[in-house]
Amino acid sequence: MSNGQGQRSWTFLTNHAQVLLCIAQTSDITLREVAQTVGITERATQRIVLDLVEANFLERRRHGRRNQYAINPNVEMRHAAQRGHPVGDLLELLRPQDSGEPR
């Protein structure tokens, strides 16, 4: 595949992780905005958010006509290699750096 044709595209983080990161940055973000940021459909975003709510990574609250989300940073990641590590650690590691703030 060195000729550039037929190369598959991949990323380090799953769409579930990308959606969680978007919500961690802006708790009242719309699913349409999440979908646009992640590069997936709104329907896929809805399914992922439902997965995250059912697994207790997210709590969804109705705020007028919009939803607001709260992340439970203490829930352990699901992959066997990351068990024992709370998702909050990953989110903190991948948090965009603010100018001048030490990590």
N, C-alpha and C positions, 0 to 999 in steps of 0.2 A: 504494500500500500504506500510505498514511498513516492508514487507519482502524483499524489494529492487527490486522486479520484477514489471515491468509495470510502474515504476516511469517516469513521464514526465520531460523533461529538459526544463528550461526556464531561461531567463536572465532579468535583470532590464531594459536594454536599447534595443530598437528596432534595427533591422538591419539598418534602415535609420539613426539612431543616431550613430551607430557604423561606418558606411561609412563616415558620416560627420566628426566624430572624427579622422579617418584615414587621411582624406584629410586636416583637420586642422593642423595635425602634419607635413605633407609633401605635399605641394601644387602640386608637379609634379609627385606624385605617380601614377603608372599605375593601371588600373582597375584590372589587374591580381593580382597585389600585394595587392590591397584592398580586393579582393575576398579571397585570401589566409589568410590575417590577420583576416578578419571577420568570415571566415569559411562558405562562401556561394559561389555559382557558379558565373562565370564571367557574365553570362546572367542576373542573379538577380542583380548583382552590376550595370550593365548597366541600368537596369530599375529604380533602386533606384536613380542613378545619374541623370537620365532624370527627375524623379519626383522632385528632389531637384533643378534642373535647372529651371524647369517650375514653381516651387513655389518661385523662386527668392532667395533661400537659397545659391545657388551656381551660379557662372558665369564660363563658360568654355571658355578658349582661346586656340587657336591652336598655338603651339610653335614648328615650324619645323614639324617633324613627330609625335610629342607628344602633349598631351593636358596639359594645366596647369589650375588649378582651383583657384578661389578666393571666399572666403566665405563672404557673407553679414551678419555681426554680428548683424545688427539692425533689421532683420526680426523677427517678433514676432512668438513664437512657436504656433502651430496649435491647440493643445488640449485646450478645454474650461477652464480647471483649470490653464493653464499656459499662457493664453492670457494676453498680456501686458508685458510679459517677453521676452526680445530679446534672440535669440538663442546664441548670443555671451556670455551671462552670463553663460549658461550651458557649453559651450565649455571651458570657462575660469575655471570653477569649476572642470571640469574633465581633464584639461590639466595635462600631466605627470609633476611631480615635478622635477625641476632641482636641482642638489645638491647645497646646500647652498643658494639658492634663496628663500626669504620669499614669501609667497602667499598673 
